Amino acid sequence: MKVKPVVTYRTTAQCPTHARTEIPIRDLDVVVDEPVERGGTNLGPSPTETAMAALIACTNVIGHKNAHRFGIDLGTVTIDAKCRLDRRGVLMEEEIDVPFPEIELTVKCDTPASQEELTRVGEETAKYCAIAKLFEAAGTDLTVNWVKQTNKDKRPDFLGGEK
């Protein structure tokens, strides 16, 4: 079966309240909502949280596809995200050209792969992650660090949590 290189997605969302949007996607019902303190019902992530989640998920999916292409085992992957959101736009205070001025992802892989192999996967992932490209085209300073994590990197700190 030949895969189409360009597709058109269509859906019709229901908007039962000012804060909640219900979007059918494939056989799923996706709910995007605001927290209670912003007038929502907290049945799902907010639109801006959904954007961050999409970036994290795309990094995971495309990263694994690239690793598979190169025969690299990523092992156990966790992704830490740190995002700056200029809320003046969503608060209706003023128009903001770059609502997400900075995003940093740290992709931690507990893997037998070398740091050089992880760096290669990261470089290739940057070329193909559609959501990362959206953020960068919007002017976001996006940094994605792929790091090899070992068991000693996960040792408990003095408070009992992981480092």
C-alpha positions as CSV (number, residue, x, y, z in Angstrom):
1,M,0.0,0.0,0.0
2,K,1.4,3.4,-1.0
3,V,1.2,6.1,1.7
4,K,-0.1,9.4,0.5
5,P,2.6,12.1,1.1
6,V,0.0,14.9,1.8
7,V,-3.3,14.3,3.5
8,T,-6.2,16.5,4.6
9,Y,-7.6,16.2,8.1
10,R,-11.2,17.1,8.7
11,T,-13.2,17.2,11.9
12,T,-16.1,19.1,13.4
13,A,-15.7,20.1,17.0
14,Q,-18.6,20.6,19.5
15,C,-18.3,23.5,21.8
16,P,-20.7,22.9,24.7
17,T,-19.3,25.7,26.8
18,H,-17.1,28.7,26.4
19,A,-14.2,26.7,27.8
20,R,-14.7,23.2,26.7
21,T,-14.2,21.8,23.1
22,E,-14.9,18.2,22.2
23,I,-13.1,17.1,19.1
24,P,-13.6,13.7,17.4
25,I,-10.3,12.4,16.0
26,R,-10.2,9.0,14.5
27,D,-12.2,6.8,17.0
28,L,-11.3,9.1,19.9
29,D,-13.2,11.9,21.6
30,V,-10.6,14.5,22.6
31,V,-11.6,17.1,25.2
32,V,-9.8,20.3,25.6
33,D,-10.9,22.4,28.5
34,E,-9.9,25.1,31.0
35,P,-9.4,24.5,34.7
36,V,-12.2,25.4,37.0
37,E,-10.5,28.6,38.2
38,R,-10.7,29.8,34.5
39,G,-14.4,28.9,34.1
40,G,-13.9,25.4,32.7
41,T,-14.8,22.0,34.0
42,N,-11.2,20.6,34.0
43,L,-12.1,17.6,31.8
44,G,-9.0,17.9,29.7
45,P,-5.8,20.0,29.2
46,S,-6.1,23.6,28.2
47,P,-5.3,24.6,24.6
48,T,-1.8,25.8,25.5
49,E,-1.2,22.6,27.5
50,T,-2.4,20.6,24.6
51,A,0.2,22.4,22.3
52,M,3.0,21.4,24.7
53,A,1.7,17.8,25.0
54,A,1.7,17.6,21.2
55,L,5.3,18.8,21.0
56,I,6.4,16.2,23.6
57,A,4.5,13.4,21.9
58,C,5.8,14.3,18.5
59,T,9.3,14.3,19.8
60,N,8.8,10.8,21.2
61,V,7.2,9.4,18.1
62,I,9.6,10.9,15.6
63,G,12.5,10.2,17.8
64,H,11.6,6.5,18.0
65,K,11.1,6.3,14.3
66,N,14.5,7.8,13.7
67,A,16.1,5.5,16.3
68,H,14.5,2.5,14.5
69,R,15.8,3.7,11.2
70,F,19.3,3.8,12.5
71,G,19.0,0.5,14.5
72,I,19.4,2.4,17.9
73,D,17.6,1.2,21.0
74,L,16.4,4.2,23.0
75,G,15.6,2.1,26.0
76,T,13.4,3.8,28.6
77,V,12.6,7.4,27.5
78,T,11.4,10.3,29.6
79,I,10.9,13.8,28.4
80,D,11.2,16.8,30.7
81,A,9.7,20.0,29.4
82,K,10.1,23.6,30.5
83,C,8.1,26.2,28.7
84,R,7.8,30.0,29.0
85,L,4.3,31.2,28.0
86,D,3.6,34.9,27.6
87,R,0.0,34.9,28.9
88,R,-0.7,38.5,28.0
89,G,-2.3,37.2,24.8
90,V,-4.6,34.6,26.3
91,L,-5.5,37.1,29.1
92,M,-6.6,39.5,26.3
93,E,-4.2,42.2,27.5
94,E,-2.3,42.6,24.2
95,E,-1.5,40.8,21.1
96,I,1.6,38.7,21.4
97,D,3.7,37.7,18.4
98,V,5.5,34.8,20.1
99,P,3.3,33.4,22.9
100,F,5.8,30.6,23.6
101,P,9.1,32.5,23.6
102,E,11.2,29.6,25.0
103,I,10.7,25.8,25.2
104,E,13.3,23.4,26.5
105,L,12.9,19.6,26.2
106,T,15.3,17.2,27.8
107,V,14.9,13.7,26.3
108,K,16.5,11.3,28.8
109,C,17.2,7.8,27.5
110,D,18.2,4.9,29.8
111,T,19.8,3.1,26.9
112,P,22.8,1.0,25.8
113,A,23.2,3.6,22.9
114,S,26.1,6.1,23.0
115,Q,25.6,9.8,23.5
116,E,26.8,10.3,19.9
117,E,24.0,8.0,18.7
118,L,21.4,9.9,20.8
119,T,22.7,13.2,19.4
120,R,22.2,11.8,15.8
121,V,18.7,10.7,16.7
122,G,18.0,14.2,18.1
123,E,19.4,15.9,15.0
124,E,17.2,13.8,12.7
125,T,14.2,14.3,14.9
126,A,14.5,18.1,14.6
127,K,14.3,17.7,10.8
128,Y,11.0,15.7,10.9
129,C,9.0,16.6,14.0
130,A,6.0,18.6,12.5
131,I,5.0,20.2,15.9
132,A,8.6,21.3,16.6
133,K,8.6,23.0,13.2
134,L,5.4,24.8,14.0
135,F,6.8,26.2,17.2
136,E,10.1,27.2,15.5
137,A,8.2,28.9,12.6
138,A,6.2,30.9,15.2
139,G,9.5,32.2,16.6
140,T,9.9,30.0,19.6
141,D,13.4,29.4,20.8
142,L,13.2,25.6,21.0
143,T,16.0,23.6,22.5
144,V,15.8,19.8,22.6
145,N,18.6,18.0,24.4
146,W,19.0,14.2,24.0
147,V,20.9,12.8,26.9
148,K,22.1,9.3,27.9
149,Q,20.9,8.5,31.4
150,T,22.3,5.7,33.5
151,N,21.1,4.2,36.7
152,K,23.5,6.3,38.7
153,D,21.9,9.4,37.3
154,K,18.6,8.3,38.9
155,R,20.0,7.8,42.4
156,P,17.8,9.2,45.2
157,D,18.7,12.7,46.4
158,F,18.8,13.6,50.1
159,L,15.0,14.3,50.1
160,G,14.2,10.8,48.8
161,G,13.2,11.8,45.3
162,E,15.2,11.1,42.2
163,K,17.8,13.5,40.9
